[in-house]
């Protein structure tokens, strides 16, 4: 009986993980930083967050933002800031976008200099 109850939860988790992976890869591709090493960083972040959501199922709504932050942190250590804000690129002040809310549903990339929403996570290709 417990396996019957876990199937919808398992499929919701898988769908959320696949969606987070796809949206982060879309943003990485939009900013031309999606190579094999970076994809491995994404896979590591997704694997870590799989365990995290298995421990706290209510956290599934926060999965995308947390994976985005995990990838951003991993890229900072290995390659530098990502994604860079293009809103102020002409000013010669390169700075990374941040994920807001830090722990909440519907995460967005936000310019920290202006506090302006640049795009939803997964939609950097449109800006």
N, CA, C and O atoms as a GROMACS GRO file, in nm:
protein
  508
    1UNK      N    1   0.081  -0.119   0.000
    1UNK     CA    2   0.000   0.000   0.000
    1UNK      C    3   0.086   0.126   0.000
    1UNK      O    4   0.051   0.224  -0.065
    2UNK      N    5   0.196   0.124   0.072
    2UNK     CA    6   0.282   0.242   0.074
    2UNK      C    7   0.343   0.269  -0.062
    2UNK      O    8   0.367   0.385  -0.096
    3UNK      N    9   0.369   0.166  -0.142
    3UNK     CA   10   0.425   0.189  -0.275
    3UNK      C   11   0.324   0.258  -0.366
    3UNK      O   12   0.363   0.334  -0.455
    4UNK      N   13   0.193   0.232  -0.343
    4UNK     CA   14   0.091   0.302  -0.421
    4UNK      C   15   0.093   0.451  -0.391
    4UNK      O   16   0.075   0.533  -0.481
    5UNK      N   17   0.115   0.486  -0.265
    5UNK     CA   18   0.116   0.626  -0.226
    5UNK      C   19   0.245   0.695  -0.269
    5UNK      O   20   0.246   0.816  -0.290
    6UNK      N   21   0.353   0.621  -0.283
    6UNK     CA   22   0.479   0.683  -0.320
    6UNK      C   23   0.491   0.707  -0.470
    6UNK      O   24   0.571   0.790  -0.512
    7UNK      N   25   0.413   0.637  -0.551
    7UNK     CA   26   0.424   0.655  -0.696
    7UNK      C   27   0.392   0.797  -0.740
    7UNK      O   28   0.471   0.854  -0.817
    8UNK      N   29   0.281   0.858  -0.698
    8UNK     CA   30   0.258   0.996  -0.739
    8UNK      C   31   0.368   1.090  -0.688
    8UNK      O   32   0.409   1.181  -0.760
    9UNK      N   33   0.414   1.068  -0.566
    9UNK     CA   34   0.521   1.151  -0.512
    9UNK      C   35   0.649   1.131  -0.593
    9UNK      O   36   0.719   1.228  -0.623
   10UNK      N   37   0.680   1.006  -0.627
   10UNK     CA   38   0.799   0.977  -0.707
   10UNK      C   39   0.790   1.042  -0.844
   10UNK      O   40   0.888   1.100  -0.891
   11UNK      N   41   0.674   1.034  -0.908
   11UNK     CA   42   0.661   1.093  -1.041
   11UNK      C   43   0.666   1.245  -1.033
   11UNK      O   44   0.718   1.310  -1.124
   12UNK      N   45   0.611   1.304  -0.927
   12UNK     CA   46   0.619   1.450  -0.910
   12UNK      C   47   0.764   1.492  -0.888
   12UNK      O   48   0.807   1.595  -0.941
   13UNK      N   49   0.838   1.414  -0.810
   13UNK     CA   50   0.979   1.444  -0.787
   13UNK      C   51   1.057   1.434  -0.917
   13UNK      O   52   1.136   1.523  -0.949
   14UNK      N   53   1.036   1.326  -0.992
   14UNK     CA   54   1.107   1.310  -1.120
   14UNK      C   55   1.075   1.424  -1.216
   14UNK      O   56   1.164   1.478  -1.281
   15UNK      N   57   0.948   1.462  -1.223
   15UNK     CA   58   0.908   1.572  -1.312
   15UNK      C   59   0.974   1.702  -1.269
   15UNK      O   60   1.021   1.778  -1.354
   16UNK      N   61   0.979   1.729  -1.139
   16UNK     CA   62   1.041   1.851  -1.089
   16UNK      C   63   1.192   1.851  -1.115
   16UNK      O   64   1.248   1.954  -1.152
   17UNK      N   65   1.257   1.736  -1.096
   17UNK     CA   66   1.400   1.727  -1.122
   17UNK      C   67   1.432   1.747  -1.270
   17UNK      O   68   1.525   1.819  -1.305
   18UNK      N   69   1.353   1.682  -1.357
   18UNK     CA   70   1.376   1.697  -1.501
   18UNK      C   71   1.351   1.841  -1.545
   18UNK      O   72   1.424   1.894  -1.628
   19UNK      N   73   1.248   1.903  -1.491
   19UNK     CA   74   1.217   2.042  -1.524
   19UNK      C   75   1.329   2.135  -1.478
   19UNK      O   76   1.372   2.223  -1.553
   20UNK      N   77   1.376   2.116  -1.356
   20UNK     CA   78   1.485   2.200  -1.305
   20UNK      C   79   1.610   2.184  -1.391
   20UNK      O   80   1.674   2.282  -1.428
   21UNK      N   81   1.644   2.060  -1.423
   21UNK     CA   82   1.761   2.034  -1.508
   21UNK      C   83   1.746   2.105  -1.642
   21UNK      O   84   1.838   2.173  -1.687
   22UNK      N   85   1.631   2.089  -1.705
   22UNK     CA   86   1.608   2.149  -1.838
   22UNK      C   87   1.613   2.301  -1.833
   22UNK      O   88   1.670   2.364  -1.922
   23UNK      N   89   1.555   2.359  -1.730
   23UNK     CA   90   1.551   2.506  -1.722
   23UNK      C   91   1.689   2.564  -1.694
   23UNK      O   92   1.725   2.668  -1.749
   24UNK      N   93   1.767   2.498  -1.609
   24UNK     CA   94   1.903   2.546  -1.581
   24UNK      C   95   1.989   2.530  -1.706
   24UNK      O   96   2.067   2.620  -1.740
   25UNK      N   97   1.977   2.417  -1.774
   25UNK     CA   98   2.053   2.397  -1.898
   25UNK      C   99   2.014   2.500  -2.004
   25UNK      O  100   2.099   2.545  -2.080
   26UNK      N  101   1.887   2.537  -2.009
   26UNK     CA  102   1.843   2.640  -2.104
   26UNK      C  103   1.910   2.774  -2.073
   26UNK      O  104   1.953   2.844  -2.164
   27UNK      N  105   1.919   2.809  -1.945
   27UNK     CA  106   1.986   2.935  -1.908
   27UNK      C  107   2.135   2.930  -1.937
   27UNK      O  108   2.193   3.028  -1.985
   28UNK      N  109   2.197   2.817  -1.909
   28UNK     CA  110   2.340   2.802  -1.939
   28UNK      C  111   2.366   2.812  -2.089
   28UNK      O  112   2.461   2.877  -2.131
   29UNK      N  113   2.280   2.749  -2.168
   29UNK     CA  114   2.293   2.754  -2.313
   29UNK      C  115   2.272   2.896  -2.363
   29UNK      O  116   2.342   2.941  -2.454
   30UNK      N  117   2.176   2.966  -2.306
   30UNK     CA  118   2.147   3.103  -2.348
   30UNK      C  119   2.266   3.195  -2.326
   30UNK      O  120   2.284   3.293  -2.398
   31UNK      N  121   2.348   3.164  -2.228
   31UNK     CA  122   2.466   3.246  -2.198
   31UNK      C  123   2.596   3.180  -2.245
   31UNK      O  124   2.704   3.220  -2.203
   32UNK      N  125   2.585   3.080  -2.332
   32UNK     CA  126   2.700   3.014  -2.395
   32UNK      C  127   2.802   2.959  -2.295
   32UNK      O  128   2.923   2.973  -2.315
   33UNK      N  129   2.754   2.896  -2.190
   33UNK     CA  130   2.846   2.834  -2.094
   33UNK      C  131   2.810   2.689  -2.067
   33UNK      O  132   2.838   2.637  -1.959
   34UNK      N  133   2.747   2.625  -2.162
   34UNK     CA  134   2.699   2.489  -2.141
   34UNK      C  135   2.790   2.389  -2.212
   34UNK      O  136   2.766   2.352  -2.327
   35UNK      N  137   2.896   2.346  -2.142
   35UNK     CA  138   2.983   2.242  -2.196
   35UNK      C  139   2.973   2.118  -2.106
   35UNK      O  140   2.897   2.119  -2.009
   36UNK      N  141   3.047   2.015  -2.138
   36UNK     CA  142   3.036   1.889  -2.065
   36UNK      C  143   3.066   1.904  -1.916
   36UNK      O  144   2.997   1.845  -1.832
   37UNK      N  145   3.166   1.982  -1.882
   37UNK     CA  146   3.201   2.001  -1.741
   37UNK      C  147   3.089   2.073  -1.666
   37UNK      O  148   3.060   2.041  -1.550
   38UNK      N  149   3.028   2.169  -1.732
   38UNK     CA  150   2.919   2.244  -1.669
   38UNK      C  151   2.795   2.156  -1.654
   38UNK      O  152   2.726   2.162  -1.552
   39UNK      N  153   2.768   2.073  -1.754
   39UNK     CA  154   2.655   1.979  -1.743
   39UNK      C  155   2.678   1.885  -1.624
   39UNK      O  156   2.582   1.850  -1.555
   40UNK      N  157   2.800   1.845  -1.601
   40UNK     CA  158   2.831   1.761  -1.484
   40UNK      C  159   2.800   1.834  -1.353
   40UNK      O  160   2.753   1.773  -1.258
   41UNK      N  161   2.828   1.965  -1.349
   41UNK     CA  162   2.794   2.043  -1.230
   41UNK      C  163   2.643   2.045  -1.208
   41UNK      O  164   2.595   2.036  -1.094
   42UNK      N  165   2.568   2.057  -1.317
   42UNK     CA  166   2.422   2.056  -1.308
   42UNK      C  167   2.375   1.921  -1.256
   42UNK      O  168   2.290   1.914  -1.167
   43UNK      N  169   2.430   1.814  -1.311
   43UNK     CA  170   2.390   1.679  -1.267
   43UNK      C  171   2.420   1.658  -1.119
   43UNK      O  172   2.340   1.597  -1.047
   44UNK      N  173   2.534   1.708  -1.073
   44UNK     CA  174   2.568   1.697  -0.930
   44UNK      C  175   2.467   1.773  -0.844
   44UNK      O  176   2.423   1.723  -0.740
   45UNK      N  177   2.430   1.892  -0.888
   45UNK     CA  178   2.333   1.973  -0.812
   45UNK      C  179   2.197   1.904  -0.808
   45UNK      O  180   2.131   1.901  -0.704
   46UNK      N  181   2.155   1.848  -0.921
   46UNK     CA  182   2.026   1.778  -0.928
   46UNK      C  183   2.028   1.655  -0.837
   46UNK      O  184   1.931   1.629  -0.766
   47UNK      N  185   2.137   1.580  -0.839
   47UNK     CA  186   2.148   1.461  -0.754
   47UNK      C  187   2.141   1.499  -0.605
   47UNK      O  188   2.074   1.432  -0.526
   48UNK      N  189   2.210   1.606  -0.570
   48UNK     CA  190   2.208   1.651  -0.430
   48UNK      C  191   2.067   1.692  -0.389
   48UNK      O  192   2.020   1.658  -0.280
   49UNK      N  193   2.001   1.766  -0.476
   49UNK     CA  194   1.866   1.813  -0.442
   49UNK      C  195   1.763   1.701  -0.447
   49UNK      O  196   1.660   1.711  -0.380
   50UNK      N  197   1.787   1.595  -0.523
   50UNK     CA  198   1.699   1.478  -0.518
   50UNK      C  199   1.696   1.425  -0.375
   50UNK      O  200   1.589   1.402  -0.318
   51UNK      N  201   1.813   1.406  -0.318
   51UNK     CA  202   1.821   1.357  -0.181
   51UNK      C  203   1.751   1.454  -0.087
   51UNK      O  204   1.676   1.412   0.002
   52UNK      N  205   1.774   1.582  -0.105
   52UNK     CA  206   1.716   1.684  -0.019
   52UNK      C  207   1.564   1.678  -0.021
   52UNK      O  208   1.501   1.683   0.085
   53UNK      N  209   1.504   1.668  -0.140
   53UNK     CA  210   1.357   1.663  -0.151
   53UNK      C  211   1.303   1.530  -0.098
   53UNK      O  212   1.192   1.526  -0.045
   54UNK      N  213   1.380   1.424  -0.112
   54UNK     CA  214   1.336   1.296  -0.054
   54UNK      C  215   1.326   1.307   0.098
   54UNK      O  216   1.241   1.244   0.160
   55UNK      N  217   1.414   1.389   0.159
   55UNK     CA  218   1.411   1.409   0.303
   55UNK      C  219   1.301   1.506   0.345
   55UNK      O  220   1.244   1.494   0.454
   56UNK      N  221   1.271   1.602   0.258
   56UNK     CA  222   1.171   1.704   0.288
   56UNK      C  223   1.082   1.723   0.165
   56UNK      O  224   1.102   1.816   0.088
   57UNK      N  225   0.983   1.637   0.146
   57UNK     CA  226   0.898   1.640   0.027
   57UNK      C  227   0.828   1.774   0.003
   57UNK      O  228   0.804   1.809  -0.112
   58UNK      N  229   0.798   1.848   0.107
   58UNK     CA  230   0.734   1.979   0.088
   58UNK      C  231   0.828   2.079   0.021
   58UNK      O  232   0.783   2.184  -0.027
   59UNK      N  233   0.954   2.049   0.017
   59UNK     CA  234   1.052   2.137  -0.046
   59UNK      C  235   1.054   2.131  -0.197
   59UNK      O  236   1.131   2.202  -0.260
   60UNK      N  237   0.971   2.047  -0.256
   60UNK     CA  238   0.970   2.031  -0.402
   60UNK      C  239   0.942   2.164  -0.473
   60UNK      O  240   0.992   2.187  -0.583
   61UNK      N  241   0.864   2.251  -0.411
   61UNK     CA  242   0.832   2.381  -0.471
   61UNK      C  243   0.955   2.472  -0.479
   61UNK      O  244   0.956   2.568  -0.556
   62UNK      N  245   1.057   2.442  -0.400
   62UNK     CA  246   1.177   2.525  -0.395
   62UNK      C  247   1.291   2.469  -0.478
   62UNK      O  248   1.399   2.528  -0.486
   63UNK      N  249   1.268   2.355  -0.539
   63UNK     CA  250   1.374   2.280  -0.608
   63UNK      C  251   1.444   2.362  -0.716
   63UNK      O  252   1.567   2.366  -0.718
   64UNK      N  253   1.370   2.425  -0.804
   64UNK     CA  254   1.431   2.498  -0.916
   64UNK      C  255   1.525   2.608  -0.867
   64UNK      O  256   1.638   2.618  -0.915
   65UNK      N  257   1.481   2.688  -0.774
   65UNK     CA  258   1.565   2.796  -0.724
   65UNK      C  259   1.689   2.745  -0.654
   65UNK      O  260   1.797   2.804  -0.667
   66UNK      N  261   1.675   2.636  -0.580
   66UNK     CA  262   1.790   2.580  -0.510
   66UNK      C  263   1.891   2.519  -0.607
   66UNK      O  264   2.012   2.535  -0.588
   67UNK      N  265   1.843   2.450  -0.710
   67UNK     CA  266   1.936   2.396  -0.810
   67UNK      C  267   2.006   2.511  -0.881
   67UNK      O  268   2.127   2.504  -0.906
   68UNK      N  269   1.934   2.616  -0.914
   68UNK     CA  270   1.996   2.733  -0.979
   68UNK      C  271   2.106   2.791  -0.890
   68UNK      O  272   2.214   2.823  -0.939
   69UNK      N  273   2.078   2.805  -0.762
   69UNK     CA  274   2.180   2.858  -0.670
   69UNK      C  275   2.298   2.764  -0.656
   69UNK      O  276   2.412   2.809  -0.650
   70UNK      N  277   2.271   2.634  -0.650
   70UNK     CA  278   2.380   2.536  -0.640
   70UNK      C  279   2.471   2.543  -0.762
   70UNK      O  280   2.594   2.541  -0.748
   71UNK      N  281   2.412   2.552  -0.880
   71UNK     CA  282   2.491   2.560  -1.003
   71UNK      C  283   2.567   2.692  -1.006
   71UNK      O  284   2.684   2.696  -1.044
   72UNK      N  285   2.503   2.800  -0.966
   72UNK     CA  286   2.569   2.930  -0.961
   72UNK      C  287   2.690   2.925  -0.868
   72UNK      O  288   2.796   2.976  -0.902
   73UNK      N  289   2.675   2.864  -0.752
   73UNK     CA  290   2.786   2.852  -0.657
   73UNK      C  291   2.899   2.766  -0.713
   73UNK      O  292   3.016   2.801  -0.700
   74UNK      N  293   2.864   2.655  -0.776
   74UNK     CA  294   2.965   2.566  -0.834
   74UNK      C  295   3.040   2.636  -0.948
   74UNK      O  296   3.161   2.621  -0.960
   75UNK      N  297   2.969   2.711  -1.029
   75UNK     CA  298   3.034   2.784  -1.138
   75UNK      C  299   3.125   2.894  -1.084
   75UNK      O  300   3.232   2.918  -1.140
   76UNK      N  301   3.085   2.960  -0.977
   76UNK     CA  302   3.168   3.064  -0.917
   76UNK      C  303   3.302   3.006  -0.874
   76UNK      O  304   3.407   3.067  -0.897
   77UNK      N  305   3.299   2.890  -0.812
   77UNK     CA  306   3.422   2.826  -0.766
   77UNK      C  307   3.510   2.782  -0.882
   77UNK      O  308   3.632   2.792  -0.875
   78UNK      N  309   3.448   2.731  -0.990
   78UNK     CA  310   3.524   2.672  -1.099
   78UNK      C  311   3.554   2.768  -1.214
   78UNK      O  312   3.659   2.759  -1.277
   79UNK      N  313   3.461   2.862  -1.242
   79UNK     CA  314   3.474   2.943  -1.363
   79UNK      C  315   3.458   3.093  -1.341
   79UNK      O  316   3.512   3.172  -1.419
   80UNK      N  317   3.387   3.132  -1.241
   80UNK     CA  318   3.358   3.274  -1.219
   80UNK      C  319   3.208   3.298  -1.209
   80UNK      O  320   3.128   3.204  -1.210
   81UNK      N  321   3.172   3.424  -1.201
   81UNK     CA  322   3.032   3.461  -1.180
   81UNK      C  323   2.945   3.423  -1.300
   81UNK      O  324   2.985   3.439  -1.415
   82UNK      N  325   2.825   3.374  -1.270
   82UNK     CA  326   2.725   3.339  -1.371
   82UNK      C  327   2.589   3.345  -1.308
   82UNK      O  328   2.575   3.313  -1.190
   83UNK      N  329   2.489   3.384  -1.381
   83UNK     CA  330   2.495   3.455  -1.509
   83UNK      C  331   2.524   3.602  -1.485
   83UNK      O  332   2.478   3.662  -1.388
   84UNK      N  333   2.600   3.660  -1.576
   84UNK     CA  334   2.629   3.802  -1.564
   84UNK      C  335   2.507   3.883  -1.605
   84UNK      O  336   2.432   3.845  -1.695
   85UNK      N  337   2.490   3.994  -1.537
   85UNK     CA  338   2.380   4.085  -1.568
   85UNK      C  339   2.413   4.159  -1.696
   85UNK      O  340   2.519   4.222  -1.706
   86UNK      N  341   2.325   4.153  -1.792
   86UNK     CA  342   2.346   4.225  -1.918
   86UNK      C  343   2.282   4.363  -1.915
   86UNK      O  344   2.304   4.443  -2.006
   87UNK      N  345   2.203   4.391  -1.813
   87UNK     CA  346   2.136   4.521  -1.802
   87UNK      C  347   2.238   4.633  -1.791
   87UNK      O  348   2.219   4.741  -1.848
   88UNK      N  349   2.346   4.609  -1.717
   88UNK     CA  350   2.447   4.712  -1.694
   88UNK      C  351   2.580   4.680  -1.761
   88UNK      O  352   2.684   4.733  -1.720
   89UNK      N  353   2.579   4.596  -1.861
   89UNK     CA  354   2.703   4.554  -1.926
   89UNK      C  355   2.779   4.672  -1.986
   89UNK      O  356   2.902   4.674  -1.981
   90UNK      N  357   2.709   4.768  -2.042
   90UNK     CA  358   2.773   4.884  -2.105
   90UNK      C  359   2.844   4.973  -2.004
   90UNK      O  360   2.932   5.050  -2.041
   91UNK      N  361   2.807   4.964  -1.878
   91UNK     CA  362   2.867   5.048  -1.775
   91UNK      C  363   3.001   4.995  -1.726
   91UNK      O  364   3.069   5.060  -1.646
   92UNK      N  365   3.040   4.877  -1.773
   92UNK     CA  366   3.167   4.819  -1.731
   92UNK      C  367   3.168   4.772  -1.587
   92UNK      O  368   3.273   4.767  -1.523
   93UNK      N  369   3.052   4.738  -1.536
   93UNK     CA  370   3.038   4.691  -1.398
   93UNK      C  371   2.980   4.550  -1.399
   93UNK      O  372   2.862   4.532  -1.366
   94UNK      N  373   3.061   4.450  -1.437
   94UNK     CA  374   3.006   4.315  -1.445
   94UNK      C  375   2.970   4.261  -1.307
   94UNK      O  376   3.050   4.263  -1.214
   95UNK      N  377   2.848   4.214  -1.296
   95UNK     CA  378   2.803   4.152  -1.172
   95UNK      C  379   2.704   4.042  -1.208
   95UNK      O  380   2.637   4.047  -1.311
   96UNK      N  381   2.698   3.945  -1.120
   96UNK     CA  382   2.610   3.830  -1.144
   96UNK      C  383   2.468   3.862  -1.102
   96UNK      O  384   2.443   3.943  -1.012
   97UNK      N  385   2.375   3.798  -1.169
   97UNK     CA  386   2.236   3.802  -1.126
   97UNK      C  387   2.223   3.711  -1.005
   97UNK      O  388   2.304   3.620  -0.985
   98UNK      N  389   2.123   3.735  -0.924
   98UNK     CA  390   2.097   3.647  -0.811
   98UNK      C  391   1.959   3.585  -0.826
   98UNK      O  392   1.875   3.634  -0.900
   99UNK      N  393   1.938   3.476  -0.754
   99UNK     CA  394   1.810   3.407  -0.756
   99UNK      C  395   1.725   3.459  -0.641
   99UNK      O  396   1.768   3.459  -0.526
  100UNK      N  397   1.606   3.502  -0.674
  100UNK     CA  398   1.510   3.544  -0.571
  100UNK      C  399   1.375   3.483  -0.603
  100UNK      O  400   1.337   3.476  -0.720
  101UNK      N  401   1.304   3.439  -0.504
  101UNK     CA  402   1.345   3.433  -0.364
  101UNK      C  403   1.450   3.325  -0.343
  101UNK      O  404   1.457   3.228  -0.420
  102UNK      N  405   1.531   3.341  -0.241
  102UNK     CA  406   1.635   3.242  -0.214
  102UNK      C  407   1.575   3.106  -0.178
  102UNK      O  408   1.632   3.003  -0.212
  103UNK      N  409   1.462   3.107  -0.112
  103UNK     CA  410   1.393   2.983  -0.079
  103UNK      C  411   1.244   3.007  -0.098
  103UNK      O  412   1.173   3.050  -0.007
  104UNK      N  413   1.198   2.979  -0.218
  104UNK     CA  414   1.057   3.000  -0.248
  104UNK      C  415   1.024   2.950  -0.387
  104UNK      O  416   1.113   2.915  -0.465
  105UNK      N  417   0.897   2.946  -0.418
  105UNK     CA  418   0.856   2.902  -0.552
  105UNK      C  419   0.875   3.013  -0.655
  105UNK      O  420   0.895   3.129  -0.619
  106UNK      N  421   0.869   2.977  -0.782
  106UNK     CA  422   0.877   3.073  -0.894
  106UNK      C  423   1.001   3.161  -0.887
  106UNK      O  424   0.988   3.284  -0.883
  107UNK      N  425   1.120   3.103  -0.886
  107UNK     CA  426   1.242   3.184  -0.875
  107UNK      C  427   1.270   3.264  -1.002
  107UNK      O  428   1.238   3.222  -1.113
  108UNK      N  429   1.331   3.380  -0.982
  108UNK     CA  430   1.367   3.471  -1.090
  108UNK      C  431   1.514   3.510  -1.077
  108UNK      O  432   1.571   3.507  -0.968
  109UNK      N  433   1.574   3.545  -1.190
  109UNK     CA  434   1.706   3.606  -1.191
  109UNK      C  435   1.685   3.755  -1.170
  109UNK      O  436   1.605   3.817  -1.240
  110UNK      N  437   1.756   3.812  -1.074
  110UNK     CA  438   1.737   3.951  -1.037
  110UNK      C  439   1.870   4.024  -1.040
  110UNK      O  440   1.972   3.973  -0.994
  111UNK      N  441   1.868   4.146  -1.096
  111UNK     CA  442   1.985   4.233  -1.094
  111UNK      C  443   1.996   4.292  -0.954
  111UNK      O  444   1.908   4.363  -0.909
  112UNK      N  445   2.106   4.261  -0.887
  112UNK     CA  446   2.125   4.310  -0.751
  112UNK      C  447   2.151   4.459  -0.745
  112UNK      O  448   2.126   4.522  -0.642
  113UNK      N  449   2.200   4.516  -0.852
  113UNK     CA  450   2.229   4.659  -0.855
  113UNK      C  451   2.100   4.741  -0.855
  113UNK      O  452   2.090   4.844  -0.787
  114UNK      N  453   2.002   4.696  -0.931
  114UNK     CA  454   1.875   4.767  -0.944
  114UNK      C  455   1.761   4.701  -0.868
  114UNK      O  456   1.661   4.765  -0.838
  115UNK      N  457   1.777   4.574  -0.838
  115UNK     CA  458   1.668   4.499  -0.778
  115UNK      C  459   1.559   4.464  -0.878
  115UNK      O  460   1.448   4.428  -0.839
  116UNK      N  461   1.592   4.473  -1.006
  116UNK     CA  462   1.495   4.447  -1.112
  116UNK      C  463   1.497   4.301  -1.154
  116UNK      O  464   1.604   4.241  -1.166
  117UNK      N  465   1.379   4.244  -1.175
  117UNK     CA  466   1.369   4.108  -1.226
  117UNK      C  467   1.411   4.109  -1.372
  117UNK      O  468   1.359   4.187  -1.451
  118UNK      N  469   1.506   4.022  -1.407
  118UNK     CA  470   1.555   4.012  -1.544
  118UNK      C  471   1.480   3.904  -1.620
  118UNK      O  472   1.440   3.925  -1.734
  119UNK      N  473   1.460   3.789  -1.556
  119UNK     CA  474   1.389   3.677  -1.620
  119UNK      C  475   1.358   3.572  -1.515
  119UNK      O  476   1.422   3.566  -1.410
  120UNK      N  477   1.261   3.489  -1.544
  120UNK     CA  478   1.238   3.371  -1.462
  120UNK      C  479   1.354   3.276  -1.482
  120UNK      O  480   1.415   3.274  -1.590
  121UNK      N  481   1.386   3.197  -1.382
  121UNK     CA  482   1.488   3.094  -1.400
  121UNK      C  483   1.440   3.001  -1.511
  121UNK      O  484   1.328   2.951  -1.508
  122UNK      N  485   1.528   2.979  -1.608
  122UNK     CA  486   1.494   2.898  -1.723
  122UNK      C  487   1.459   2.979  -1.846
  122UNK      O  488   1.436   2.922  -1.953
  123UNK      N  489   1.453   3.111  -1.833
  123UNK     CA  490   1.410   3.196  -1.944
  123UNK      C  491   1.510   3.306  -1.978
  123UNK      O  492   1.471   3.410  -2.031
  124UNK      N  493   1.637   3.285  -1.949
  124UNK     CA  494   1.738   3.386  -1.985
  124UNK      C  495   1.754   3.401  -2.135
  124UNK      O  496   1.802   3.504  -2.182
  125UNK      N  497   1.713   3.301  -2.211
  125UNK     CA  498   1.725   3.310  -2.356
  125UNK      C  499   1.636   3.417  -2.416
  125UNK      O  500   1.659   3.459  -2.530
  126UNK      N  501   1.537   3.461  -2.344
  126UNK     CA  502   1.446   3.562  -2.395
  126UNK      C  503   1.490   3.705  -2.366
  126UNK      O  504   1.421   3.800  -2.403
  127UNK      N  505   1.605   3.721  -2.298
  127UNK     CA  506   1.652   3.857  -2.267
  127UNK      C  507   1.789   3.882  -2.320
  127UNK      O  508   1.844   3.991  -2.303
   0.00000   0.00000   0.00000
